[in-house]
Amino acid sequence: MTTIYEHDVIVVGAGGAGLRAAIAAHEEGADAALVTKLHPVRSHTGAAEGGINAALRDGDDWELHAYDTMKGSDYLGDAPAVEGLAQDAPEEVIQLEHWGMPFSREEDGRVSQRPFGGLSFPRTTYAGAETGHHMLHTMYEQVVKRGITVYDEWFVTRLAVTDDADPSERECHGVVAYDVATGEIAGFRATGGVVLATGGLGQVYEHTTNAVSCTGDGNAMAYRAGVPLEDMEFIQFHPTTLPSTGVLISEAVRGEGGILYNADGERFMFEYGYATNKGELASRDVVSRAELTEVNEGRGVHDDYVYLDMRHLGEDRIVDRLENILHLAEDFEGVDGLEEPMPVKPGQHYAMGGVETDEYGATCVEGLYAVGECACASVHGGNRLGGNALPELIVFGARAGRHAAGADLGDALIGTGRSGEVEEEDGLDLPVEPGATTGGDAVADGGAVTEAGSVVEAAVEAERSRVERLMERDDGVKHSEIRAAVQETMGNHVNVFREEEGIKQALRDIRKARERYEDVYVADPSRTFNTDLVQTIETRNVIDVAETIALGALARTEFRGAHWRAEHQERKDDEWLKHTFVTWNDGTPDLWYKPSVLEGEGGEYEPKVRSY
């Protein structure tokens, strides 16, 4: 018997974006439910440290915020989304305060704001160095207060989407999920819409600030259901992560005045001309490349990292504003940040690209939305500014939740799918055939339902069959071996510095991983709390997402934002002021492009040299 749970709006994921979407849908009168593989307050939003950008003070305004964001994006952001973020962020931050979020405050009672990289005004609102943690708990309180249903530790593995040949004609009717506690596979029917809020994809890389749960699930499911993935080559590497673990050391340290030194004691951001105006507060891609250049040229500490020093800030200021950083440095590196500098190096942190949406979170599949890090509106373009992730969660989470609940938000200015001006990729030199293998179906299913009957019921049966095939195998390849191989090649070849032959080698290695996944097996025979099964399914998502990143990286023959190519050391606006899209076309990745949207409310943003 197939169990089907029914709600107006199904939100997949319960981090910052998912919680805000569910609250917004509920405020519109919809019966909203959260389906999440983690308890809401364990979501990775809780690891966000720095703050929330919003133009709240005299002397600042949303236009300045939008300009900084567009410049930071290296002019690959879409103006309607960029301006929507800047316009809506103040109201959303004030709403959080009214809900009880414990923001840090000035002596006069105003909410504190600090400088962050790439900003022309200190507009980053924060709660110590645990902003995401407090935001998560504040919104979860609102979910509980409203009685919104939460399906806790239900891992969504498939979208229930119709099988029309044209993805823009498809409809999403719900999702299929695996109950980790019982092993049940059930359907969730959405009469209004499904909102994907599944977070990041950091597990594509070994050295990452992301939690082990960040496996690109929403990206991969939407991709296999026919939704384009946009600008996947743009991966942010945060300049200050702890070398041994990848644990994040917040940009707030540099925002408060922390200084970067190399092994020779030189303040290299200034002394070597990487950012002679902003120094440590240049955008993240600039600082990450500077650090690695120092290491590669022999000025790194132990040929591995640089130093971040905050001792001069004084104990009172550090404890008041950065106490959490002291604990992280002590716990993971054995370093007392009050007495000695902290070792730091770049680590994978954030995906600027994701599931293509308009500025309200809608995709080209009717009834399917995406918000947060799994989505791409595009707000961040080629590079995200620090402090812009958390406002994205609440601004676009609120918009998508209202839209899915039936609210009329106006006409979208950003088209989705193959609407508008489309340019097909022609002649990309691929070392192997990407996409689905031919021997089995482990990484080849398209996600759209072809069987007769209820779309959701058919999707449940298809997923049960797939899980049974995985569980029936007695031996084969362990998912951990496959995932480790993907992480290694992505870390070696599709990292901060990228070369053509390296990217091609990554594509070859990902192809081998696909072929090995055909023989994957689940070692744990249990039907309850089977994390081995969960991670095996996640590894399929890691493979699909890694391939789209590598394909975009090979195709984009320029240096823009976080995407650095050894063979192409300049930004090519005449050729590449456009978004990269990858669509899963019957198992074959299909690469194409659309121009970025630079026309905003006050006119067109003119691309300029991005210097700090």
N, C-alpha and C positions, 0 to 999 in steps of 0.2 A: 504493500500500500504506500502511495506517495503522499507525504505530508506537505501541504502548501500553506504557508503563512501569508496573509494578505494585508497590505497597508496602502495608503495613498502614495506615500513617498518612502522609498527604501534608500537609506544612506549607508554606503559601504565604507567603513572606517570611522573611528571615533576620536581622532585627534582634533586639532584646532579647527580645521576646515569642516570636518564631518559634524562636530558638535554645533558649530555655528549654522550649518545648513539645516540640521534637524530642528534647531530652535526657530529659525526663520520660517521653515515650512509649518511648524506648529503655530506660529504667530499668524500665519495666513489661514488658519483653520483646518489644516490637513492633519490626518492621522499619520505621523511620521514615526519611523523606527530606525534604529541604528543596528547594523549587523557588523560585528567587529571581531577580528581574530585575537585582539588584545583587550583586556579591560581598559575602558577609556582613559583612566589616569596613568596607564602604563604606555600610552601612545608616545611616539618619538617627539611630538611637540614639546613634551616635558623637558627635553634636553636642550631646547633653545635657550640661550643665555642672555644675549645682548640687549634686545629691545624691539620696540614697535615704532616705525617712522610715522609721524603725523604732524602736519603743520598746525600747531596749536598756539604759538606765541605771536605777539606783535613783532613785525619785521620779517615774518615768514608767511608764506601762502602756498596754496596747492600748486600754483603755476611753477614756483621754484622747485617744489618736490618733484613735479612731473619732468621738469627740465633735467634735474640731476639724475632721475631714473632713466630718461632717454639717453643722456650722455653715457651713463654707466653701462647701458645696454649695447654700447657701440653702434647706436642708431639702428638696431634690429628689433626694438620694441614696437608694438603696434599702438599708435597714439590713443585710440579709444579706450584700450585697456589700461595703458599707463595713466591717462588722465582720470579714468574712473577710480583707480587705486588712490591717487592723490586727493581726489575730491571727497571720497567716502571715508577715508581713514580717520579724520578727526572725529566724525560722528560715532564711528565704531569704537574708537578708544574711549570716548566719553561714556558710551554705553557700557563698556567693560567696567569703568570706574563706578557707574551707578549700580552695577551688579555686585560690586564689592571687591574688585581686584585691588590688592594692596600695593599700589604703585609707590615707588620711592618719591619723597617730596622734599621741596626746598623749605627753608625756615619760615617762609611766609605762607606755607601751606599748598603752594602750587605743585602740580605734578612735575617731577624732575625730568629734564631732557639733557642728553649728552651728545658730543660729537661722534660721528661714525664716518668710516671711509667713503669718500666720493660725495659727501654732502656739503652743500654750501651754507648750511645753517645747522646748529645742534638741535635736531628735531627727533632724536631717538628716545622715546619714552621707555622707562624700564622699571623693573621691580628687583633691585639688587642685581645679581648675576644669575637669577633664576626666573626670568620673565616668562618663558614658555611654561614652566611648571605652574606658576601662579595663574596664568591664563587658562591652562587646561582645567585646573580645579575650579576656577571661577565659573567656567561655562558648564562643566559637569554638574555643578550645583543647580544651575538653571534647568538642565535636562531632568534631573531628579525632581525638582520643584514642579515641573510641568507634567510629570508622569509619562514622559516619552519612553516608549518601549526600547530596551537595549537587549539585543541577543549577544551576550558576552561569550567570547571564545568560540565564535562561529566563523570559520575561515571560508570566505567566498572564493570559489574556484572557477566559476563559469558564468557568463552573462547569457540570459535567455533572450536571444535576438532572432528575428525572422530571417529567412534565407534568400531574400530578394537579390538578384544579380548585382544591382547597383546599391552600394552601401547607403547612399543617401535616401533610398527607398525603404530601408530596413527600419524596424521598430524594436525597441527594447521593452520587454514586458516584465522583467524581473531578474533574479539571480539564483544561482544554486550555491549552497554552502554546506560545509562539513562541520558537524558539531564535535569539537575536539574531545569533549568529556565522554560522549556516548558512542561516537563513530557514526551517528545518523547522517545521512545525506538528504537534505530537504530543499524544497523550493520556496522562494519568497516572491510573490506576485506584487507588482507595483501598479496601481491603477492610474497614478499620476506620472511618476518618473523615478528613475534610479540615479543617484548621485554618487559617483566614484570619488572617494576622498582617502585613498590608500597610502598616500605619502610617497617617500623617496625610493630610490633604487640603489642605494649605496653598496649593497652586497654584491654588485657586479664587480666591485673592487675589494681587495683585501684590506688595504689601509684606508679606513673610512671613519668619519665621525658618526655614521649612521648606526642604528641598532641592528641586531641580527634579523629583526622582523622586516627590515626595509628591502624588499626583494622585487620591487617593481610590479606588483601583482595587478594593480589597476591598469598600468600602461599595457602590460602583456595581454590582459583579457580584452581590453578595448581594441587593441591592435588586431588580435585574431578575429574579432567580431566585425572588422572592416573599417574602424575609425583610424584616420591617419595619425601617426606620431610626428610631431613637429620639432625641428631644431634639436634633435637628440644628441648631436655632436657637442653641444655646449654644456660641459660639465664643470662645475665650480670646484676648485681645490682651495680649501681654506688654508691661509698661510700659517696659522698657529694651532697645530694639533700636537699632542704629546707623542714622541717618537715610538714608544714601546707599545702603545695601544690604539692610537688614532683618536683618543678622547679630546674633545674640543676645549681649547682655551679661548674664551670669548674675545671678540673684537673690542669688547668693552674695556679690556686692559689697555689697548692702544688708544681707545677713545678717551680714557682718563689720563693718558700721558705716558703709557708704557713705551719703552724704546727697544728697538732691535739692534743687536750687535753681532758681528761675525767673530771668528776665533781670534782675530787680531785686535779685538776691542774697538773696531771701527763702526760707526753708525752708518752702515752701508747705503741705506735708502737715500741719504743725502750725499755722502762722500763719493759714491760711484755713479751718481746722477740718475738713479732709477726714478725718483720723484722729488725733484728739488724744491717743490712748493709744499706738497702735502706730506712727504716723508712716509712715516708708518701708516698714515691715514689715506694713502692712495687706495684705489679700488683693489679688491682681493686678487684679481688675476695679475695685476702689476706686482703686488707684494710677493705672491707665490713664485712668480718667475724670477724675481730678484733673489729670493732666498736660495732657490735651486741653482741659480747662476753662481752665487757665492760658494756653494758646496762644490759644484762642478769645476770651479776655477781654483779649488784648493784652499779656500778661506772659511770652510765650514768647520764646525766643532766635531772632531772624530770623523771627518768626511761624511757627516750624516745630517747635521742640523745646525741651527743658529740659536742665539740666546734672546729671550724676551725678558726685559728687566723692568720691574715696577717698584723696586725698593725705595726709590727717591720720592714716591708718592706719600710715604709715611704710613705707619701702622693704622692710625685712626681712619684715614680715608680708605685704605685697602679693606679693612674690616667692615666699614660701613657700606661700601659699594661693591666689593669684589671678594667677599669672604669665601664664597663657593670655590673660587679659583685657587685659593690657598689649600683647600681640602683636596681638590683634584690633583694639584702638583705634588702634594705630600703623599697621597694614597697611591698614585700610579707611577711617580718617578722618584719618590723619596726626597723631594726638594722643598725647602722652606722658602716660599716666595717673599717672606719678609727679610730674609738674610742672604739670599743668593738668586741669581737669574734662573729662569726656567728654560729647559731645552724645548724647542719647537721646530716643526717642519711642516710642509704642505701635506694635506690629506684630502681625499675625496669628501665633499661636503654636501653638494646640492646639485640637482639637475634643473637647468634653466628650461630645457625642452620637456615635452610630455604629450599627453592626449590633446589633440587640437580642439579648441573651443572658441566660441565667440566671447564677447565681454560680459556675458551673463552665465557662462559655464556650459552652454548648450553645445553638443557635438553634432555631427552630420547625421547621426542615427536618432530618429525621433524617440523622445523619452529618456535619452541617456545624457547625463551631465558629468562633468569632471571638474574638480576644484583642488586647490592646494598644489603641493609639489608634483603630484602625478599629472597635473594639467598644464597646458600652455596656451595662454590667452592671446598674445604673448606680452607679458608685463616686463620680463627681465631680459629678453633678447639674447645678446651674446654674453652677458655678465650681470649677475644680480648684485645690487648694493646691499651691504649689511644693514639689517633693520627693515628690509622690505619683504621678508618672508612672512612674518607674523601678520602684518596688515593684509597681505594677500589672502591669508587663510580666512580672516574674518570678513573682509570686503566681498570676496567672490563666493565664500561659503554662504553668506547672507543672500547674495543675488541668486545663486543657483537654487537654494532652498525655496525662495519665494517663487521663482520661475517654475520649478517642478511642482509646486503646490497650486499653480494656475494663475499667479499674478501676472498682469500685463506690465512688463517693464519697458516697453517701447521697442522700436525697430533696432535690431543689431546692426552695427556698422562694420563689424568684422565678419566676413563670410566664412563658412566651414565647408570641408570637403572640396571637391573639384569645381566649385562655383567660382566665377570670376576669371581673372587672367591666370592661366596655368601654363607652365613650361615643363615639358617632359624631359627627363634625363636622357641624353643621347651619347652612347659611347663610353661609359665609365668602364675602365679597365679593371675587372674583378679577377682575383686569383683563383676563386672557386665559385661554384654556383651557390648562392645563399638560399636560405629558406628551408622548407620542409624536406626531409629525407624521404626516400621512396620505400624503405623496407617495412616501416610500421607506422603507428599513428601517435606515438608518444609526444612528439613535438610538431605534429602536422595537422591537428584538427583546427578548423577555421573558426569555431565558436558559434557560428550561426546554425540554427536548428533546421533540419530538413525533414524530419519525421512529421507525419500527420498528427492531428490532435492539438491539445494545448501546448503552446510554445514553452511554458514553464515546465510542465510535466515531461515533455519530450527532452528538455535540457537536463532534468534530473536523471532520467533514465540513461541518457548518454554519459553523464558524469559517473553514475554508478558503475556502468560497464567499464569505463576507463580505470576507475579505482580498483575494481575487481581484477582487471588484467595486471595491474601493478602488484596487487597483494598475492596473486596466485603464483608468481614466479618464485622459485626456490633459491636461485642464485643469479649472478650477473654482475653488473657494475654498481657500486655504491654512489649515490648522488653526491656525497661529499667529495669524491675524487673528481667528478665532472665539474662541480662548482669551483673547486680549488684551481683546476686548470684554466677555467674561464677568468677567474680573478687574477691569476698570474699573468696571463697574456694581456689583459686589459691594463694591469699595473705597469707592465713592461713597455707596452706599445701605444696605448691610447690614454696617456697620462697628461701631465702639464705640457711636456714637449713631445711633439708628434712628427714622425717622418713617414713618407709614403710606403717604403718597404715594411716598416714596422706595423703600420695599419693593415697592410695586406697579410702579414703574418698572423695578426690577430684574427682576421677573417678566416684564415686557414684553420687556426686552432679552434675557433668557434664551430666551424664545420665538423671538425673531429668530435667536438663535444656533443653536437647534435646526433652524430652517428652512434656515439657511445651511449647516449641517452636511450636509444632504441632498446638497449639491453639493461636498462636500469631496473633495480629491484628494491623492495622494501624489506630490510632485514628484520624489523620488528613485526611479528605476526599479530600483535594485539589489535583489537578493534576499539579500544578506548585509550584516550590520551596518547595517540600514536604520533608523536612529534617527528618520527622518521618519515612517515607518510606525508605529513605537512611539508617538511623540508624537501622531500622528493618533488612534490608538486611545485614548490617555490623555485626549485632549481630549473625547471622548464621555463619559468618566467624570466629568470636570470639570463638564460641562453638567448631567448628572443630579444630581450631588451639590449643585451650587450651587442648583438648583431646590428641593431638599428643605430647604436652609437657609432660603431666602427664604420658602417656604410656612410653615414653623414660626414664623419671625419675624413674619409677618403674623398668624398665628392667635393667638399668645400675647399677649393684651392686658393685660400687666402688666409690672412692672419686677422682675426676679428674677435674682440672680447677674450674669452677664456680659450678660444680655439687657436692654437699656435701651430703653424706648419713650417718645418725647416726649409722646405723648398719654396715657400711663398711668404716672404717676410713683409708684406704690406697689405693694407685693407684695400679691397678692390670694389669701390662703390658702384662703378659702372656695370660690373658683372655680378656682384654678390650681395646687393642690397635686397635680398630676398630670403624667404624661409625655405628650409629643406623639409620635405615630407616623405615619409615611408609608409606605404600601405601594404597590408598583407593580402595579396591578390591570388586566391586559390593556392596558397602555400608559397608563392613567390613574392619576395619584397619588391615593391614597385616604387621607384624613386622619382620625385617630381618637385616643382617649385612654384611659389607664388610671391609676388612682391610684398615687402613690408609696407605697413600703412602708416605713413608719417604725417598725414593730414590731421591736425587737431583742431580744437575749438578756436584757437587764436591764429590759425594758419599752419603752414607746414614746418616741421622741425628740419632744419638744415644740417646735414652731417658735417661735423667739424673734427679737427684733429683732437683726439682724446688724450689730454695730458694732465698730469697732477703735480 
